[in-house]
């Protein structure tokens, strides 16, 4: 069972209503609540906002289905008088659980400051019935007279800051899966006579509860450590992943602030792992966070993002606006993980097309960004050399690529008309600068990027884009691959490169055997992964 919708009105500081309900019956308040606008949940949901904006409020509303003693903390001490504070949760079987709160207690002898009146409304459409239970709740009671949700065993909660020292075999297994992301660990072990023994058990749990850990600078024997000695981030990941994996299939899992104790690089791995586990086990995941790293990960299609704005909830907000409201300065997030410079939009289309075919896990906007340098603008990029004898370079105002982003790669057309042709000095200078700083400089093996497309595909694509096209002019890797001749015409015409690129990338699988395309894409994939 999964949650479909949540409605809320005047719960803590969220969604104070503007309308008034004069009727005293509960159904009138329920109908008004249903008209207030629902938030629609997906499988993986991220609630993001600054401290005090209401992230935990949404988590607590769901937790209260299992732990009704939380209900007393949800309404304000002085609620608005025009409508009863309340919230409603509907499930994928259309059952609806609602709670409404009153400023007055049902028992007139009870203190209204320490107690709150709560009415529970259950609607079960399949039975055409509804049930109402009312009770006074003490704000500090350990138990509540309000019944729990009948599927309460399906709801599970964890706070990312929780770090119990008790480690299970499941937590150790998660640590072993994360070895590439953990510093200073040995991924192989030194055997006798210099032999190398490969073993998945870098971490092993002993009977006394201590961990056997293989360290990179001591590969001949393990170190025995108490769990409490492990780095905090390692424990945080292992315990969260083991918790989620042990939650039942189809469970509703609530996770607060998973970024606690984690480095951004480790957090990306942790979030990917949690999403993978939840997807594999068909769980519904609700995450609260204020991490910019998690915001970027939430850009993935399977994640539903909500911004908590203090007084209201915004669904699928603009990520840039979120970062502004969270207080991230432009200087805090100035550099993308990796920037790939290309000449123009068609180059970007081909680049993403090839990367997606080779490494679909690399996502533009998350793992790398594409920027344009625009042909002759290349002459303004790089470090100016004194007395540069190049007719292209008529400006002393050069932009240092590395100052824009230290993790830079560049894709450059050779523009050569034959194998013996030479690169222009501007291009040689930029290539030298990029490579000297550890970046990747990709110069096309043919004349231009379009020469990486098999001529037969290029011709078909040009004919689809330009109905009057008869044939391409040349299949040579040193020719302009976009030149074609029209029907009943002698003059050569150049095809629309952006439309042709879009047609090819949407209709054909990449052919990495053309020229050095496979080698170059693999090099770029390796570089992007390294930057992330």
VEXDOKOL-966398 format. One line per field, with one value per residue (C-alpha): x, y, z; residue number from 1. Coordinates in nm, 2 decimals, m for minus. Example, Ala and Ser with C-alpha at 12.3 -4.5 7.8 and 13.67 -1.06 7.14 Angstrom:
xx = [1.23 1.37]
yy = [m0.45 m0.11]
zz = [0.78 0.71]
k = [1 2]
END
This chain:
xx = [0.00 0.13 0.03 m0.14 m0.23 m0.19 m0.41 m0.34 m0.47 m0.32 m0.09 0.19 0.27 0.17 m0.13 m0.33 m0.67 m0.84 m1.19 m1.43 m1.64 m1.94 m2.08 m1.99 m2.00 m1.68 m1.77 m1.80 m1.45 m1.33 m1.49 m1.33 m0.99 m1.02 m1.07 m0.75 m0.53 m0.34 0.02 0.06 0.33 0.54 0.76 1.06 0.97 1.21 1.09 1.35 1.36 1.54 1.53 1.18 1.01 0.79 0.99 0.95 0.59 0.50 0.71 0.54 0.19 0.27 0.45 0.14 m0.05 0.18 0.25 m0.07 0.10 0.26 m0.08 m0.09 0.22 0.08 m0.18 m0.08 m0.16 m0.36 m0.51 m0.70 m1.07 m1.22 m1.16 m1.05 m0.68 m0.65 m0.49 m0.59 m0.40 m0.53 m0.39 m0.37 m0.67 m0.87 m0.90 m0.87 m0.75 m0.81 m0.75 m0.90 m0.81 m1.00 m0.89 m1.13 m1.12 m1.41 m1.37 m1.43 m1.23 m0.90 m0.65 m0.66 m0.29 m0.18 m0.44 m0.59 m0.91 m0.86 m1.12 m1.02 m1.22 m1.18 m1.34 m1.35 m1.51 m1.50 m1.74 m1.92 m1.86 m1.69 m1.59 m1.53 m1.34 m1.28 m1.06 m0.86 m0.48 m0.23 0.07 0.33 0.16 0.36 0.05 m0.26 m0.62 m0.66 m0.63 m0.33 m0.35 m0.45 m0.14 0.09 0.34 0.40 0.53 0.90 1.10 1.47 1.66 1.99 2.17 2.10 2.42 2.37 2.69 2.52 2.62 2.45 2.58 2.35 2.53 2.87 2.75 2.65 3.00 3.16 2.94 3.06 3.44 3.53 3.39 3.57 3.92 4.22 4.07 4.24 4.04 4.27 4.48 4.84 4.88 5.18 5.47 5.35 5.03 4.72 4.40 4.08 3.81 3.48 3.52 3.72 3.50 3.41 3.21 3.36 3.17 3.27 3.11 3.44 3.51 3.80 3.91 4.17 4.37 4.55 4.88 4.87 4.76 4.91 4.68 4.35 4.29 4.04 3.83 3.53 3.24 3.25 3.60 3.47 3.44 3.10 3.00 3.08 2.85 2.58 2.56 2.58 2.31 2.07 2.12 2.07 1.77 1.60 1.69 1.53 1.21 0.94 0.86 0.60 0.66 0.63 0.98 1.04 1.40 1.51 1.83 2.03 2.31 2.41 2.78 2.83 3.08 2.89 3.07 2.97 2.62 2.57 2.66 2.44 2.14 2.18 2.20 1.89 1.69 1.81 1.71 1.36 1.30 1.40 1.18 0.89 0.90 0.77 1.04 0.98 1.31 1.35 1.67 1.83 2.13 2.22 2.36 2.02 1.85 2.07 2.00 1.62 1.64 1.62 1.28 1.18 1.21 0.92 1.05 0.86 0.99 0.88 0.83 0.73 0.36 0.30 0.44 0.55 0.55 0.83 0.99 1.27 1.60 1.77 1.50 1.54 1.92 1.86 1.61 1.83 2.10 2.35 2.57 2.67 3.03 2.93 2.82 3.02 3.17 2.98 3.15 3.27 3.23 3.26 3.31 3.16 3.12 2.74 2.40 2.45 2.77 2.59 2.33 2.59 2.79 2.49 2.38 2.71 2.75 2.40 2.48 2.81 2.74 2.37 2.44 2.61 2.35 2.39 2.33 2.43 2.76 2.86 2.75 2.79 2.90 2.94 3.25 3.10 3.36 3.57 3.51 3.77 4.03 3.93 3.98 4.31 4.62 4.75 5.10 5.32 5.36 5.13 5.16 4.81 4.57 4.28 4.41 4.34 4.24 4.45 4.14 4.17 3.96 4.14 3.92 4.07 3.95 3.60 3.62 3.92 3.75 3.73 3.71 3.68 3.56 3.72 3.67 4.00 3.88 4.15 4.08 4.33 4.53 4.83 4.65 4.76 4.57 4.55 4.77 4.47 4.35 4.69 4.72 4.38 4.46 4.79 4.64 4.36 4.59 4.85 4.58 4.47 4.17 4.06 4.11 3.93 4.02 3.80 3.99 3.80 3.72 3.42 3.21 2.96 3.22 3.17 2.83 2.83 2.76 2.46 2.29 2.39 2.24 1.91 1.88 1.95 1.68 1.44 1.51 1.54 1.28 1.45 1.79 1.91 2.24 2.54 2.83 3.11 3.17 3.52 3.61 3.78 3.47 3.18 2.94 2.64 2.68 2.42 2.29 1.92 1.70 1.74 2.01 2.39 2.46 2.57 2.37 2.45 2.20 2.06 2.31 2.09 1.79 2.01 2.17 1.83 1.71 2.02 2.02 1.66 1.65 1.99 2.20 2.55 2.82 3.14 3.35 3.36 3.72 3.83 3.48 3.47 3.82 3.74 3.40 3.55 3.82 3.56 3.35 3.65 3.72 3.36 3.35 3.68 3.54 3.24]
yy = [0.00 0.35 0.70 0.88 1.23 1.44 1.74 1.96 2.28 2.48 2.20 2.37 2.66 2.50 2.59 2.83 2.84 3.15 3.01 2.97 2.66 2.74 2.39 2.18 1.84 1.67 1.59 1.96 2.02 1.72 1.85 2.19 2.02 1.82 2.15 2.30 2.13 1.80 1.71 1.41 1.16 0.94 0.64 0.84 1.18 1.45 1.73 2.01 2.34 2.54 2.46 2.51 2.52 2.21 1.91 1.72 1.82 1.61 1.32 1.34 1.34 1.00 0.87 0.95 0.68 0.43 0.64 0.83 0.99 1.23 1.37 1.60 1.79 1.87 2.15 2.49 2.60 2.89 2.75 2.97 3.00 2.98 2.61 2.31 2.23 1.89 1.67 1.38 1.10 0.88 0.55 0.37 0.16 0.49 0.45 0.79 0.86 1.21 1.39 1.71 1.91 2.16 2.43 2.30 1.96 1.72 1.69 2.04 1.96 1.91 2.19 2.31 2.40 2.05 1.86 1.88 1.73 1.50 1.35 1.06 1.01 0.70 0.67 0.33 0.37 m0.01 m0.06 0.27 0.34 0.60 0.58 0.86 0.83 1.13 1.17 1.41 1.38 1.48 1.65 1.47 1.12 0.82 0.65 0.77 0.65 0.71 0.38 0.32 0.28 m0.08 m0.11 0.05 m0.23 m0.11 0.23 0.26 0.56 0.65 0.97 0.99 1.12 0.80 0.60 0.30 0.10 m0.24 m0.36 m0.65 m0.87 m0.67 m0.34 m0.51 m0.63 m0.27 m0.15 m0.41 m0.29 0.07 m0.01 0.21 0.51 0.46 0.60 0.39 0.05 m0.25 m0.40 m0.70 m0.88 m0.99 m1.37 m1.59 m1.59 m1.25 m1.39 m1.16 m1.30 m1.12 m1.12 m0.94 m0.94 m0.62 m0.59 m0.90 m0.92 m1.12 m1.31 m1.05 m0.78 m0.63 m0.57 m0.71 m0.44 m0.46 m0.14 m0.03 0.04 m0.29 m0.56 m0.86 m0.88 m0.73 m0.48 m0.57 m0.26 m0.18 m0.05 0.27 0.34 0.34 0.68 0.83 0.86 0.49 0.39 0.63 0.48 0.12 0.15 0.35 0.11 m0.20 m0.04 0.02 m0.32 m0.48 m0.28 m0.50 m0.49 m0.23 m0.05 0.33 0.44 0.77 0.90 1.23 1.41 1.13 1.38 1.39 1.29 1.24 1.40 1.52 1.25 0.98 1.12 1.09 0.72 0.68 0.84 0.63 0.32 0.40 0.48 0.15 m0.05 0.12 0.07 m0.29 m0.36 m0.15 0.07 0.43 0.66 1.00 1.19 1.52 1.72 2.06 1.93 2.08 1.74 1.57 1.85 1.76 1.39 1.47 1.60 1.23 1.14 0.89 1.15 1.38 1.70 1.93 2.26 2.35 2.72 2.77 2.85 2.63 2.34 2.38 2.08 2.02 2.37 2.52 2.39 2.73 2.90 2.64 2.70 3.07 3.02 2.77 3.04 2.88 3.15 3.13 3.10 2.79 2.60 2.79 2.48 2.20 1.86 1.86 2.10 1.98 2.26 2.22 2.45 2.46 2.29 2.01 1.91 1.89 1.66 1.42 1.43 1.34 1.08 0.90 0.93 0.80 0.49 0.42 0.53 0.59 0.65 0.98 1.25 1.60 1.86 1.63 1.46 1.71 2.03 2.13 2.48 2.64 2.82 2.90 2.86 3.17 3.25 2.98 3.24 3.42 3.11 3.00 3.17 3.45 3.39 3.69 3.79 3.51 3.50 3.39 3.59 3.46 3.61 3.98 4.02 4.02 3.95 3.58 3.38 3.10 2.79 2.65 2.95 2.88 2.52 2.31 2.00 2.09 1.88 2.03 1.89 2.06 2.01 1.96 2.15 1.97 1.90 1.61 1.38 1.61 1.92 2.11 2.24 2.62 2.77 2.87 2.52 2.39 2.64 2.55 2.18 2.22 2.42 2.17 1.87 2.04 2.08 1.72 1.77 1.60 1.76 1.57 1.68 1.51 1.25 1.36 1.72 1.77 1.60 1.50 1.28 1.04 0.95 0.67 0.83 0.61 0.73 1.09 1.07 0.93 1.19 1.47 1.34 1.33 1.68 1.83 1.66 1.80 1.64 1.38 1.27 1.38 1.52 1.31 1.03 1.13 1.20 1.52 1.65 1.85 1.57 1.80 1.91 1.76 1.81 1.88 1.71 1.87 2.11 2.13 2.37 2.22 2.30 2.26 2.08 2.22 2.06 2.09 1.92 1.65 1.58 1.56 1.31 1.09 1.08 0.98 0.71 0.53 0.35 0.50 0.33 0.35 0.17 0.49 0.64 0.68 0.75 0.46 0.54 0.91 0.85 0.60 0.85 1.12 0.88 0.80 1.17 1.25 0.97 1.09 1.44 1.30]
zz = [0.00 m0.09 m0.02 m0.32 m0.18 0.14 0.22 0.52 0.67 0.96 1.07 1.26 1.03 0.70 0.49 0.70 0.54 0.40 0.38 0.68 0.76 0.98 1.01 1.31 1.15 1.06 0.70 0.62 0.74 0.55 0.23 0.28 0.34 0.01 m0.18 m0.04 m0.29 m0.24 m0.28 m0.50 m0.40 m0.62 m0.54 m0.43 m0.27 m0.15 0.09 0.09 0.27 0.53 0.90 1.04 0.70 0.76 0.63 0.96 0.97 0.67 0.79 1.13 0.98 0.82 1.13 1.34 1.15 1.33 1.65 1.73 2.03 1.77 1.68 1.98 1.85 1.51 1.57 1.69 2.05 1.91 1.58 1.33 1.42 1.08 1.03 1.22 1.17 1.01 0.75 0.53 0.37 0.09 m0.03 m0.36 m0.25 m0.20 0.18 0.35 0.70 0.84 1.17 1.29 1.60 1.81 2.05 2.31 2.48 2.48 2.86 3.00 3.31 3.11 3.06 2.70 2.71 2.79 2.60 2.25 2.11 1.81 1.59 1.36 1.04 0.84 0.49 0.33 m0.02 m0.09 0.20 0.16 0.52 0.74 1.10 1.35 1.68 1.91 2.21 2.41 2.37 2.63 2.46 2.67 2.69 2.58 2.44 2.26 2.28 1.90 1.71 1.49 1.11 1.03 0.81 1.07 1.04 0.68 0.80 0.90 1.01 1.05 1.13 0.93 1.25 1.43 1.48 1.70 1.75 1.71 1.36 1.18 0.90 0.67 0.76 0.70 0.36 0.27 0.37 0.14 m0.15 m0.09 m0.09 m0.40 m0.21 0.12 0.16 0.26 0.22 0.06 m0.23 m0.25 0.00 m0.01 0.01 0.07 m0.17 m0.31 m0.45 m0.45 m0.32 m0.42 m0.16 m0.13 0.25 0.31 0.62 0.83 1.15 1.43 1.70 1.96 1.75 1.64 1.27 1.08 0.83 0.56 0.52 0.20 0.37 0.56 0.31 0.48 0.78 0.90 1.18 1.45 1.53 1.75 1.54 1.73 1.58 1.22 1.05 1.12 0.75 0.69 0.98 0.86 0.51 0.63 0.89 0.66 0.37 0.59 0.75 0.41 0.28 0.59 0.56 0.40 0.04 m0.05 0.28 0.33 0.45 0.61 0.62 0.77 0.67 0.51 0.44 0.81 0.85 0.47 0.23 m0.09 m0.30 m0.06 m0.04 m0.41 m0.38 m0.07 m0.24 m0.56 m0.34 m0.14 m0.45 m0.60 m0.29 m0.27 m0.64 m0.62 m0.32 m0.45 m0.14 m0.12 0.02 0.18 0.24 0.42 0.35 0.29 0.09 m0.24 m0.34 m0.29 m0.49 m0.79 m0.75 m0.72 m1.08 m1.19 m1.34 m1.07 m0.79 m0.69 m0.53 m0.29 m0.15 0.20 0.21 0.57 0.50 0.20 0.00 m0.36 m0.59 m0.85 m0.78 m0.98 m0.84 m0.88 m0.67 m0.40 m0.38 m0.35 m0.06 0.12 0.12 m0.12 m0.27 m0.63 m0.51 m0.30 m0.62 m0.88 m1.04 m1.20 m1.14 m1.50 m1.79 m2.15 m2.40 m2.75 m3.04 m3.06 m3.00 m3.26 m3.09 m2.76 m2.92 m3.05 m2.73 m2.51 m2.76 m2.75 m2.37 m2.31 m2.52 m2.35 m1.99 m1.93 m1.56 m1.64 m1.65 m1.79 m1.52 m1.25 m1.35 m1.62 m1.79 m2.16 m2.25 m2.59 m2.72 m3.06 m3.33 m3.36 m2.99 m2.93 m3.01 m2.69 m2.47 m2.32 m2.20 m2.42 m2.56 m2.62 m2.99 m3.10 m3.48 m3.56 m3.78 m3.58 m3.25 m3.27 m2.90 m2.59 m2.37 m2.33 m2.09 m1.90 m1.93 m1.60 m1.41 m1.52 m1.41 m1.32 m1.45 m1.81 m2.13 m2.48 m2.82 m3.12 m3.49 m3.66 m3.97 m4.17 m4.54 m4.55 m4.33 m4.38 m4.27 m3.96 m3.67 m3.62 m3.35 m3.15 m3.12 m3.04 m2.76 m2.60 m2.63 m2.46 m2.17 m2.11 m2.11 m1.89 m1.62 m1.64 m1.87 m2.19 m2.53 m2.80 m3.16 m3.42 m3.63 m3.94 m4.05 m3.81 m3.55 m3.82 m3.98 m3.69 m3.83 m4.09 m4.43 m4.51 m4.19 m4.26 m4.61 m4.49 m4.21 m4.45 m4.69 m4.40 m4.29 m4.65 m4.88 m5.19 m5.11 m5.37 m5.22 m5.00 m5.19 m5.04 m4.80 m4.72 m4.36 m4.48 m4.65 m4.51 m4.42 m4.43 m4.80 m5.03 m5.38 m5.45 m5.70 m6.05 m5.92 m5.96 m5.67 m5.34 m5.02 m4.66 m4.44 m4.11 m3.87 m3.56 m3.72 m3.87 m3.53 m3.36 m3.63 m3.61 m3.23 m3.21 m3.48 m3.48 m3.23 m3.18 m3.39 m3.18 m3.45 m3.67 m3.66 m3.30 m3.16 m2.91 m2.77 m2.73 m2.56 m2.32 m2.23 m2.17 m1.96 m1.75 m1.70 m1.60 m1.35 m1.20 m1.16 m0.97]
k = [1 2 3 4 5 6 7 8 9 10 11 12 13 14 15 16 17 18 19 20 21 22 23 24 25 26 27 28 29 30 31 32 33 34 35 36 37 38 39 40 41 42 43 44 45 46 47 48 49 50 51 52 53 54 55 56 57 58 59 60 61 62 63 64 65 66 67 68 69 70 71 72 73 74 75 76 77 78 79 80 81 82 83 84 85 86 87 88 89 90 91 92 93 94 95 96 97 98 99 100 101 102 103 104 105 106 107 108 109 110 111 112 113 114 115 116 117 118 119 120 121 122 123 124 125 126 127 128 129 130 131 132 133 134 135 136 137 138 139 140 141 142 143 144 145 146 147 148 149 150 151 152 153 154 155 156 157 158 159 160 161 162 163 164 165 166 167 168 169 170 171 172 173 174 175 176 177 178 179 180 181 182 183 184 185 186 187 188 189 190 191 192 193 194 195 196 197 198 199 200 201 202 203 204 205 206 207 208 209 210 211 212 213 214 215 216 217 218 219 220 221 222 223 224 225 226 227 228 229 230 231 232 233 234 235 236 237 238 239 240 241 242 243 244 245 246 247 248 249 250 251 252 253 254 255 256 257 258 259 260 261 262 263 264 265 266 267 268 269 270 271 272 273 274 275 276 277 278 279 280 281 282 283 284 285 286 287 288 289 290 291 292 293 294 295 296 297 298 299 300 301 302 303 304 305 306 307 308 309 310 311 312 313 314 315 316 317 318 319 320 321 322 323 324 325 326 327 328 329 330 331 332 333 334 335 336 337 338 339 340 341 342 343 344 345 346 347 348 349 350 351 352 353 354 355 356 357 358 359 360 361 362 363 364 365 366 367 368 369 370 371 372 373 374 375 376 377 378 379 380 381 382 383 384 385 386 387 388 389 390 391 392 393 394 395 396 397 398 399 400 401 402 403 404 405 406 407 408 409 410 411 412 413 414 415 416 417 418 419 420 421 422 423 424 425 426 427 428 429 430 431 432 433 434 435 436 437 438 439 440 441 442 443 444 445 446 447 448 449 450 451 452 453 454 455 456 457 458 459 460 461 462 463 464 465 466 467 468 469 470 471 472 473 474 475 476 477 478 479 480 481 482 483 484 485 486 487 488 489 490 491 492 493 494 495 496 497 498 499 500 501 502 503 504 505 506 507 508 509 510 511 512 513 514 515 516 517 518 519 520 521 522 523 524 525 526 527 528 529 530 531 532]
END
